[in-house]
Amino acid sequence: MLTTNQTSQGAITAVAANFLYSLLFLFGLLLQPLSGTQVASWRVLTMFFGLVLLVGVLKQWQHIFDYLKTLKNAKEWFLFILPTPILGA
């Protein structure tokens, strides 16, 4: 069962994530002369570097490395990488 503190943190995190996601649409306005594909590419790059920054600031790299160590064979790696084109699209 979640404590009240964990529930509050989850709610704040969800609201912050939705707010930041909504800012991505404004990001497209700043890149006005670019095509839709180019704007989407910039969004992906911005989100990637934002995620790297967040994981670095929170010092959570060990969790990522621990998860990657659980991928033992080629099938597991394939299933891990399979959604990449979908997310990129």
Secondary structure, DSSP 8 states (H G I E B T S, - for coil): ---HHHHHHHHHHHHHHHHHHHHHHHHHHHTTTS-HHHHHHHHHHHHHHHHHHHHHHHT-HHHHHHHHHH--SHHHHHHHHTTHHHHH-
